[in-house]
Amino acid sequence: MKFYYVYILKSIKKRFIYTGYTTDLGRRFKEHNNREELSTKHYAPFDLIHYEAYRNQKDAKRREGYLKTTKGKTTLRTMLKEYFENDSAPGGALRESVE
């Protein structure tokens, strides 16, 4: 059965978070880290800090859209509270992508 993934990447070098959607998480992660994605190439390399797998494409796209909203970003920070509290990436305030 096919899965649809919503994923969260965190830049290792800069304070940048990216939320995306894909059907091939491994391939997509490599594309981001190999600077093949225009919207994230200046922020590579990345850590994959969270992902969710869905059986239905519409559910995955809905979740991706939600996580890109202000309320969704707040939900994400709550879900990953321990991670963000212990984050030691360089730079200033965490910048989140709206891609």
VMD Tcl script that draws the C-alpha trace (Angstrom):
set ca {
  {0.00 0.00 0.00}
  {1.16 3.51 -0.83}
  {1.86 6.06 1.92}
  {1.82 9.85 1.77}
  {4.19 11.66 4.09}
  {4.10 15.06 5.75}
  {7.55 15.91 7.03}
  {9.35 18.60 9.00}
  {12.97 19.47 8.28}
  {15.23 21.60 10.47}
  {18.31 23.25 9.00}
  {21.47 22.15 10.80}
  {23.33 25.41 10.14}
  {20.54 28.00 10.22}
  {17.39 28.47 12.26}
  {14.96 27.40 9.56}
  {12.08 24.91 9.54}
  {10.52 23.45 6.39}
  {7.23 21.57 6.16}
  {6.61 19.42 3.10}
  {4.64 16.56 1.58}
  {5.87 13.61 -0.51}
  {5.23 10.00 -1.47}
  {8.94 9.09 -1.16}
  {10.41 10.43 2.06}
  {13.93 9.08 1.53}
  {14.24 10.55 -1.96}
  {12.81 13.88 -0.90}
  {15.13 14.14 2.11}
  {18.13 13.52 -0.17}
  {16.91 16.17 -2.63}
  {16.72 18.76 0.13}
  {20.18 17.86 1.47}
  {21.70 17.80 -2.03}
  {20.40 21.35 -2.60}
  {18.15 20.22 -5.46}
  {15.11 22.05 -4.08}
  {15.13 25.76 -4.91}
  {13.17 26.87 -1.84}
  {15.49 25.13 0.65}
  {18.89 24.95 -1.04}
  {20.31 27.88 0.95}
  {19.42 26.18 4.24}
  {20.91 22.71 3.67}
  {21.91 20.42 5.30}
  {18.82 19.30 7.20}
  {17.73 16.97 9.96}
  {14.40 15.21 9.61}
  {12.78 16.08 12.94}
  {9.26 14.75 12.40}
  {7.12 12.92 9.87}
  {3.62 11.53 9.65}
  {2.44 8.80 7.28}
  {-1.04 8.79 5.76}
  {-2.86 6.26 3.61}
  {-4.96 8.95 1.97}
  {-3.43 11.75 -0.13}
  {-6.08 14.32 0.78}
  {-5.51 13.71 4.49}
  {-1.76 14.24 4.07}
  {-2.18 17.43 2.05}
  {-4.70 18.76 4.57}
  {-2.25 18.10 7.41}
  {0.61 19.76 5.52}
  {-1.55 22.82 4.92}
  {-2.55 22.96 8.57}
  {1.05 22.72 9.82}
  {1.90 25.74 7.66}
  {-0.71 27.92 9.37}
  {-0.01 29.97 12.49}
  {-2.10 27.57 14.58}
  {-0.36 24.58 12.99}
  {3.08 26.01 13.77}
  {1.98 26.44 17.38}
  {0.77 22.83 17.43}
  {4.12 21.69 16.01}
  {6.05 23.60 18.67}
  {3.89 21.95 21.35}
  {4.32 18.47 19.82}
  {8.10 18.89 19.62}
  {8.54 21.02 22.73}
  {11.49 19.07 24.14}
  {13.28 19.15 20.80}
  {12.93 22.92 20.41}
  {13.90 23.62 24.04}
  {17.14 21.69 23.55}
  {17.86 23.02 20.05}
  {21.36 24.45 19.78}
  {21.39 25.61 16.15}
  {23.20 28.90 15.45}
  {21.45 32.11 14.52}
  {18.59 34.16 15.82}
  {14.89 33.49 15.91}
  {13.57 30.36 14.27}
  {12.36 31.11 10.75}
  {9.65 28.90 9.33}
  {9.03 28.30 5.65}
  {5.70 29.06 4.06}
  {6.50 26.87 1.06}
}
mol new
graphics top color blue
foreach p $ca { graphics top sphere $p radius 0.5 }
foreach p [lrange $ca 0 end-1] q [lrange $ca 1 end] { graphics top cylinder $p $q radius 0.2 }
display resetview
